[in-house]
Amino acid sequence: MTTTAKALDVTRISGRIGAVVDGVELSGELPDATVAAIEEALYAHKVVFFRGQQHLDDAAHEAFARRLGHPVSHPTVPSADGRYVFELDATKGVRANQWHTDVTFVPAYPKASILRALEIPERGGHTIWANTAAAYAELPEPLRVLADSLHAVHSNDYDYAERVHLRPELGEEVAKLFRQVFVSTKFQTEHPVVRVHPVTGERSLLLGNFVQRIAGLPSSDSRALIDLFQRYIERPENLVRWQWQVGDVAIWDNRATQHYAVADYDELPRVVRRITLDGDVPQGVDGFRSRLVEPSVAPRVPGLVPAEELERERLGGAA
């Protein structure tokens, strides 16, 4: 199938977030103009969906991902293919049913994620995305001023790693192993609560379930503020809900969204695979750049600095 930018057909599916793109067969061979049009749609709509992409296997998934950026593996959890494909298999206890932005416990967390559906339950199993830029924009001015001044500490040693303990049917040993892998290196990163998008210039709220606390505040005040801002993110007006079919692909701007995988399908199988693209170090309204708090000596893992910077370092400073 030959795809051109002219064939790109984008249909909005919600008021503030989400669009379906028709007329594109995703691959690493897409014309540059088509890739640019996909990126334009992504930044405009925050999450874009493609039906009927059953032709993609792990290699083709990666080849397409490379057209949009630098694939990176998860900082602590091994990938499905030994490289960049991260599998979420519900039968193994991997259910991301909390509001989160991917991997924000490291400084240069992913700029985007590309998820494809391999096995979908006959009922339920939808994913919901929230527009965190729209949430910031509708804050009353005093709350925007407050948010602009705050920093928050994100960590992987938090509820996401604990969630598996809430499913006793998996057994204590499985739960213990999951936690050991997920927190094999414990990260803490201080991010601005409001980041400035490096492409669109939009301001968005940088929160989600990896947030432990607001820096410099008592725990009770910290929790109250996190909950206050998170409520704006989760407002129905800022959401889009996607009903998966096998072969669907979703791409989301991880710098301007949160998402939630709805765990309403009992023990039915649900298998999806994700590739993330390395991001930049966020900058706040006041110029503050995210920084690694823990570990004090940074290991060489994805997300601590952007892939582009690591490549320049490897080449001795050459661009």
VOSERO-776989 format. One record per residue (C-alpha): x, y, z; residue number from 0. Coordinates in steps of 0.5 Angstrom, whole numbers. Example, Ala and Ser with C-alpha at 12.3 -4.5 7.8 and 13.67 -1.06 7.14 Angstrom:
BEGIN
       x       y       z   num
      25      -9      16     0
      27      -2      14     1
END
This chain:
BEGIN
       x       y       z   num
       0       0       0     0
       3       7      -2     1
       1      12       3     2
       2      20       2     3
       1      25       7     4
      -5      27       2     5
      -9      21       4     6
      -8      22      12     7
     -16      23      14     8
     -16      25      21     9
     -23      25      25    10
     -24      28      32    11
     -27      24      37    12
     -28      28      43    13
     -28      35      45    14
     -21      36      48    15
     -17      30      46    16
     -17      24      41    17
     -17      23      34    18
     -18      17      29    19
     -13      17      23    20
     -15      13      17    21
     -12      11      11    22
      -5      10      14    23
      -1       3      14    24
       4       4      19    25
      11       2      17    26
      18       4      17    27
      17       6      10    28
      12      11      11    29
      14      18       7    30
      17      23      11    31
      11      28       9    32
       6      23      12    33
      10      22      18    34
      10      29      19    35
       3      29      18    36
       2      24      24    37
       6      28      29    38
       2      34      27    39
      -4      30      29    40
      -1      28      35    41
       1      34      38    42
      -6      37      36    43
     -10      32      39    44
      -5      29      44    45
      -7      22      42    46
      -9      19      36    47
     -11      12      34    48
     -10       7      28    49
     -15       1      26    50
     -13      -5      22    51
      -5      -5      24    52
      -5     -13      24    53
       1     -13      20    54
       5     -10      25    55
      10     -15      29    56
      15     -13      34    57
      20     -11      28    58
      16      -7      24    59
      13      -4      31    60
      20      -2      32    61
      22       1      25    62
      16       5      25    63
      17       8      32    64
      24      10      30    65
      21      14      25    66
      18      18      30    67
      24      18      35    68
      29      14      39    69
      26       8      42    70
      28       6      49    71
      27       0      54    72
      24       1      61    73
      29       3      66    74
      28      -3      71    75
      23      -8      67    76
      26     -13      62    77
      23     -12      55    78
      19     -17      51    79
      24     -18      46    80
      30     -16      49    81
      30      -9      46    82
      25      -4      46    83
      18      -8      46    84
      15      -7      53    85
       9     -12      54    86
       3     -11      59    87
       0     -18      60    88
      -6     -18      64    89
      -6     -25      66    90
       1     -24      69    91
      -2     -18      74    92
       1     -12      69    93
      -5      -8      70    94
      -4       0      69    95
     -11       2      72    96
      -8       8      76    97
      -8      15      72    98
       0      16      70    99
       4      19      65   100
       9      14      63   101
      16      13      67   102
      16      20      70   103
      21      17      76   104
      27      19      71   105
      28      26      69   106
      28      25      61   107
      22      21      61   108
      19      19      54   109
      16      24      50   110
      11      19      47   111
       9      12      47   112
       6       7      41   113
       2       2      44   114
      -1      -4      39   115
      -7      -9      41   116
      -5     -16      41   117
     -11     -20      45   118
     -17     -16      47   119
     -22     -18      52   120
     -29     -19      49   121
     -32     -14      54   122
     -28      -8      58   123
     -21      -7      58   124
     -22       0      55   125
     -16       6      56   126
     -18      13      58   127
     -13      19      56   128
     -13      26      59   129
     -11      32      56   130
      -6      35      62   131
      -5      42      58   132
     -13      43      58   133
     -13      41      65   134
      -8      47      66   135
     -11      52      62   136
     -18      51      66   137
     -15      52      73   138
     -17      59      76   139
     -11      64      75   140
      -9      63      83   141
      -9      56      82   142
      -5      57      76   143
       0      62      79   144
       1      57      85   145
       2      51      80   146
       7      55      76   147
      11      55      83   148
      11      48      85   149
      16      42      84   150
      14      35      85   151
      18      29      87   152
      16      22      83   153
      19      15      84   154
      18       8      82   155
      18       6      89   156
      10       8      90   157
       3       5      89   158
       4       3      82   159
       9      -2      84   160
       5      -4      90   161
      -1      -5      86   162
       0     -12      85   163
       0     -13      92   164
      -8     -12      91   165
      -9     -18      87   166
      -8     -24      92   167
     -10     -29      87   168
      -3     -28      84   169
       0     -31      90   170
       5     -27      95   171
      11     -30      91   172
       9     -27      84   173
       7     -20      87   174
      14     -20      91   175
      18     -22      85   176
      14     -16      81   177
      16     -11      86   178
      23     -13      86   179
      24     -12      79   180
      20      -6      78   181
      24      -2      84   182
      31      -6      82   183
      33       1      82   184
      30       6      86   185
      29      13      83   186
      27      19      85   187
      26      25      80   188
      24      32      82   189
      20      35      76   190
      16      42      76   191
       9      41      77   192
       8      45      70   193
      12      44      64   194
      13      47      58   195
      12      43      52   196
      18      44      47   197
      14      43      41   198
       8      47      42   199
      10      51      48   200
       3      49      52   201
       4      49      59   202
       1      42      62   203
       1      39      69   204
       6      34      70   205
       3      29      76   206
       0      22      76   207
       1      16      80   208
       9      16      81   209
       8      23      85   210
      10      22      92   211
      10      29      95   212
      10      36      93   213
      17      39      95   214
      18      43     101   215
      11      42     104   216
       8      38     109   217
       5      31     107   218
      -2      33     109   219
      -1      40     105   220
       2      36      99   221
      -3      31      98   222
      -8      36      98   223
      -5      40      93   224
      -4      34      89   225
     -11      31      89   226
     -14      38      88   227
     -10      39      81   228
     -11      32      79   229
     -18      33      80   230
     -18      38      74   231
     -14      33      70   232
     -19      27      71   233
     -25      32      69   234
     -30      28      64   235
     -29      34      59   236
     -21      33      59   237
     -22      25      57   238
     -23      20      51   239
     -24      13      52   240
     -22       8      47   241
     -25       1      46   242
     -20      -3      43   243
     -20      -8      37   244
     -14     -13      36   245
     -10      -9      31   246
     -11      -2      34   247
      -5       2      35   248
      -5       8      39   249
       0      14      40   250
       0      19      45   251
       4      25      47   252
       7      23      54   253
       9      30      55   254
       1      33      55   255
      -3      27      57   256
      -4      22      63   257
      -8      15      62   258
     -11      10      65   259
     -12       2      63   260
     -19       0      66   261
     -19      -6      69   262
     -26      -9      68   263
     -25     -15      65   264
     -24     -20      70   265
     -19     -25      69   266
     -20     -25      61   267
     -14     -24      57   268
     -11     -17      55   269
      -4     -17      52   270
      -2     -10      49   271
       5      -8      47   272
       9      -1      48   273
      15       2      45   274
      17       9      48   275
      21      14      45   276
      26      18      49   277
      24      25      51   278
      27      31      54   279
      29      34      61   280
      22      38      63   281
      23      45      64   282
      18      49      68   283
      15      56      67   284
      21      59      72   285
      26      55      68   286
      27      50      73   287
      30      43      70   288
      28      37      72   289
      33      33      76   290
      35      26      79   291
      35      26      86   292
      36      19      88   293
      40      15      86   294
      46      20      88   295
      50      16      83   296
      46      16      76   297
      46       9      73   298
      47       8      65   299
      39       7      64   300
      34      10      59   301
      31      17      61   302
      36      20      65   303
      38      24      60   304
      35      24      53   305
      38      19      48   306
      40      25      43   307
      45      27      48   308
      48      20      50   309
      49      19      42   310
      53      26      42   311
      57      24      48   312
      59      17      45   313
      61      20      38   314
      65      25      42   315
      61      31      42   316
      59      31      34   317
      52      32      32   318
END
